Amino acid sequence: MPYGLSEDDIGQVWLSIALHTTPGVPKHLRPSVSLVTAAAEMDVLAMDYAAFSSVQREAVVHAHPRGGGFKECVIVRR
């Protein structure tokens, strides 16, 4: 298995990515799927933003900087 992941781990990663934009579905699946959805909603839509202190948010951004053009890369213009 790549990176020591089991078939089940790989399936959970796939589900997490595939369903993170499907409202209502991830909360009925394994916690890992819901976690990816919650992270994307917080990061892109600022959902539950106020539930975290500025210190917590700054620590996450410091540990995982976005880099230039993040917003433009996420928003697809047609």
Rosetta blueprint (number, residue, H / E / L):
1 M L
2 P H
3 Y H
4 G H
5 L L
6 S L
7 E H
8 D H
9 D H
10 I H
11 G H
12 Q H
13 V H
14 W H
15 L H
16 S H
17 I H
18 A H
19 L H
20 H L
21 T L
22 T L
23 P L
24 G L
25 V L
26 P H
27 K H
28 H H
29 L L
30 R L
31 P H
32 S H
33 V H
34 S H
35 L H
36 V H
37 T H
38 A H
39 A H
40 A H
41 E H
42 M H
43 D H
44 V H
45 L H
46 A L
47 M L
48 D L
49 Y H
50 A H
51 A H
52 F L
53 S L
54 S H
55 V H
56 Q H
57 R H
58 E H
59 A H
60 V H
61 V H
62 H H
63 A H
64 H L
65 P L
66 R L
67 G L
68 G L
69 G L
70 F H
71 K H
72 E H
73 C H
74 V H
75 I L
76 V L
77 R L
78 R L
